[in-house]
Amino acid sequence: MKKALYKLLTWLRNICLSFFVFSLFFVFIYKFVPVYYTPLMFIRLYEQFYEGKEMRLEHKWIPLNEISQNLVQAVVASEDNLYLAHNGFDLEQLKIASKAAKTGKKMRGASTISQQTAKNVFLWNGRSYLRKALEAYFTFLIEFIWGKERIIEVYLNSIEMGDGIYGAGSISKINFKKNASQLSPNEAALIAATLPNPRVFNSAKPSAYIKKRQTKILSLMGKIEKIKFGYDKVENKRNE
């Protein structure tokens, strides 16, 4: 009995150690290498195939300095306005969401941009405790290894922004016929307004509801701290 228990514990230890090493390896690699594909992209392809729809995957990786600062400002304002202040988790929003769940109310989204990025790049959709625990683990890793600038770069390149459309580079070309660097505040706010459900809402053909959200996001964009990162360097080069 003791021998069997020892073998089981050894096996579990080796599994955990292997997972830790591999996860650390991929997080470190993705600090420098573009994330061309994510689990969600393949899940959506399978769903499209299963439902008999046209299989579509539009994705083009572009560096952060080729994405309009307006879009950075818009998604932070709408999705996570404390992005620069927290360490990956918005504890206040987590408390609100937990309280809402206990009272039977509809849960508010409490996931930060860091958490959404961790989920998009490394995990799958779902609400299981295992998935949430892994999300917290990967969120901690990317906050520590990547930093805020890399996280927002990966987020804006991997997030679902339309039905089969991923990232700022693709949505800008498809919906606005321009490069992501050329997005205006209005266009950026429209894209951000659709993010809660980008397969239903279309930034190219905004409904009255999306236009209302756009107006609110535009207002918030001017109230939060300016998200600069490497944009000052780009602006200086343009002025030289």
N, C-alpha and C positions, 0 to 999 in steps of 0.2 A: 504493500500500500504506500509506504513511504517512498519507495523507489519510483512508483508511478506518479506520485505527486511531485517529486523532484524533477522528473522528466517533463511533466506538464508545465511547471514553473520555468524550467530552462527554455522550453519551446516558446512560451509567452514572452520571456525576456528577450529572446533572439528576434522574435517578430517585432516587438516594440523598438528594439535597437535598430533593426533594419529599416523600419518605417522612419525613424528619426533621422538616420543617415541619408536615406533617399530623399526625404522631404527637404532637408537642409540643402542637399545638393541641387535640387531643382529650383528652390527659392533663390539660391545664390546665382545659378545660371541665368534665371529670368531677371536678375538685376541688370544684366547687360544685353541679353539676347531678346529680340522682339518675340512677343507671344502671338504666333500666327494662328493658332487654333486653340480652342478651349473645349472642355467637356460639354458645355451648353450648346455649342455649335453643332456637335455631333448628335446630341439629344434632339435638337430641333430638326435636323435632317431625317432622323429616324421617325419622328412624329409626322413630318410631311409625307414621307414614304408610306407610313402606316395608314394615313388618312387619304392617300391617293392624290395628294397635291403635288404641284411642281416642286421639285427639290431645289432650294435656293440658298446659297451661302455667299453673300457679298461682304468681303472683308479686305481692307488694305491697311497695313501698318504704316503709320507716319510718326516721326518724332514729335515731341511736345512743342518744339519751337515752330512747327508747321501747323499747329492747331491754334485757332484764334483765342486770344486771351478772353474774349467775350464768352466763349463756350465754357472755359474753366470757371469763370465767375458765375455763369448761369447754373451749372450743375452743382457747384458748392452751395450757392444761395438756395437752390431748391431741394437738394438731397441731404446736405450735411453742412449747415452753416457754421458749425464749430470745428470743421475739418482741421484747421491749423492749430487748434488749441488742445484737442484730445489726443490720447495715445492709441487710438484705434477703436475705442468704445465710448459711446455717449451714455454715461451712466444715468443721467437724468431722464433721457428718452427710454432707457431700458426699464426704469422704475415706472414710468407712465404706462408703457406697454404691458408690464406685468400686472399693474393695478387694473388696467382695462380688461385683461384676460380673466382676472379673478371675479370681476363683477359681471362677466358675460358680455361685455361690450366688444365692438369690433376692434381688433388690435391695430394700433398705429404702427407704421413702419419704424423700427428703431435701429435698423442696420446703418452703420456709417459707410462712407465711400470705401474705407479700408476693408470693412467686412464684406461688402459687395464684391470688391476686387478679389479678395481671398476665395470667395465662393465661386466666382466666375472662372478663375484661372485653374483652381485645383480641385473643385468639388462638383457636386450635382445639386439640383433643386430638391427641396423637401424640408420638412419640419421636424425630423427625428432628432432625438437628443444626441445621437452619435454625430449627425451632420453638423449640428450646432456646436458641438464640442470641437470637432475638427476645424470648423470655421474660426472659432476663437483661437485655436492653436496657430493656424496659418496667418491669421490677422496679426497676432503677436510677432510672428517671424518676419512678415513683410514690413511691419512698422520698424522693427529693429534693424533689418538688413537692407531694405530698399530705401526707406525714408519717404517723406510726403511727396516730393517731386516725382519720383519714379512711380509711386502708387497712382497718382492722378494721371500720369502718362499711360500706364497700362489700363487703367479704368476707362479712359476716353477712347482707347483702341479696342477694347474687348467687350464693352457693354452693348447689350442688344438695343438698337435704336430704331428698329423697324422689323417687319416680317421678313426674316432671313437677311437682315442688314445689321452689320456690327461695326461699331467704331465711327469716329468723326470723319475719317477720310472717305468712307463709303456713303454715309448719309448726306454729306455735303454735296457730293457729285450727283447722287441720284435724285435727291429732293430739291436741291437749290442750284444745280448746274454750275458749281464753283468749287474751288479748293477750300479745305477746312480753315486755312489761314485767313480767308476773306469773309468769313461769317460775320454778319452784323449783330449788334445786341439783340435786335428783334428776332432774327433767325436762330440765334443761340438760345434765347429764352423759349422759343417754340420747340426746339429739340428737347430741351430740359423738361418742358411741360409734359411731353409724351412719355417720359421714362418710367413712370409707374406702370404703364401697360403699353409698350411700344408696338405690339402686334395688333392692338385695337385702334390706338390713336395714331394719326398720320400727320407729321409736321409739315408736309407739303400741302395737305388739305385739312387745315385745323377746324375743328368743330367750335361751337360757341363756348363749350366748356374749356377747351384747350386755349382759346384766346383769352378767357378769363384768367386761367392759370399763368399764361404768358405775361399778362399785365402785372400780376402779383409778383412774379419772378423778376421782372424788370425793376420793380420797386425795391425788392430785396437786394438785387445786384449792386445798387448804389449805397446800400446801408452796411453791407459786410466789408470786412477788411479786403483791400486789393490783393489778389493772388498774383504775385510777381514771378517767382522762380527765375527762369532764365530769360524772361522777356525783355528785361532791361538791356541785356547784352545784345539781343537781336535788334532792338530799337537803336542802340548806339552804332551798330554796324550799318544800319540803313541810313543813318545821318552822316556817316563818314564820307 
